[in-house]
């Protein structure tokens, strides 16, 4: 069951408490009770969730295999499996979406449960920023933006409402600047698929030279399509803002066939996700992104959940996509589920607003503030899509990130985003050197002419 916080079961965006963390709370970060980002350092009473540990000190950039990360837990035995046959024993630690998938595919789908490892951390400079942000960052009165945010970090280590939890996810650290090459794979109900290969460049405002972007700019993002041939050369450019209610997201697309740049105002909210075959919205990517202004938000507390975590096996370079993809769902034998504590947040569409999702329930890992699981409902209240992250800790850069699978329960199709098994060489290049001038419509045109 949910563990309620401070007696608050339902907290609406219209009644936000905007108080900063207290000096006593801030001083406790990194101490014996709380981790540097506000998670409970201790494990649970049953011992099934361990104490948090500060990263993987014995693993670094040299620990790679075939261009991918070495699995720190090779040879660790599976503890048990959750399937349709024993589902009733574990319902309290599963989302409605996970339960539905287990019931829909009783002969082929299961959750392999492994020992839990709480290894994710961030660089020391980012943890220091989290402490400073906890004392200075506040939300704007409507909750749709932040004030005094100087870097991507965790501004609300002791959240008092749902929007503070969501903002922790939105602005969390993802390497500062990175180039990554990965696949997005729409899968039909019978298991047919055609991978789309993207190369992204992501640079947060704090990683750019001073004065190059406005204080409201969260990051700059340029996505280039590499494969298949029908998408090759197409590009998407996004200037992501912190407060998108007063300064909406700016986006442009470049069509290689037309050699034309044009604005893309639908790259937001429930606009269709790029090359997703209609299986995700623009704000589905990365669990949730963009402005939270179309929803009323409720914080439901914390809950122990079985979630995809430390998915080094799923990302193994010796696996082909055909080894992973099955009709209805990915092959469970390559996945890894662990018991972790998650914040639970519910978003309900505001009266008079438009979005294809009428209600969304998010589960946010306490150690990383990443959305690791979500259930999404249509306008009739029917469960429509379930999304599960299969995250891992990039110990070479101290960045938690991962792949995501979104199952469409109505069509039987699903979308797999973020795997790089068949990408040649290094999929992630950290510390990308870039300037704001690399992220302009003019820069897109120059790239398109090459």
PyMOL commands that set and color helices and strands:
alter all, ss='L'
color gray80, all
select helices_A, chain A and resi 13-15+23-28+87-89+91-93+96-104+124-136+162-170+205-207+282-284+321-324+332-334+436-438+441-449
alter helices_A, ss='H'
color red, helices_A
select strands_A, chain A and resi 64-65+68-69+80-82+111-113+138-139+146-147+177-187+196-204+217-227+235-241+250-255+260-263+295-308+325-326+329-330+337-349+359-365+371-377+383-394+399-408+414-419+428-430
alter strands_A, ss='S'
color yellow, strands_A
deselect
rebuild
show_as cartoon
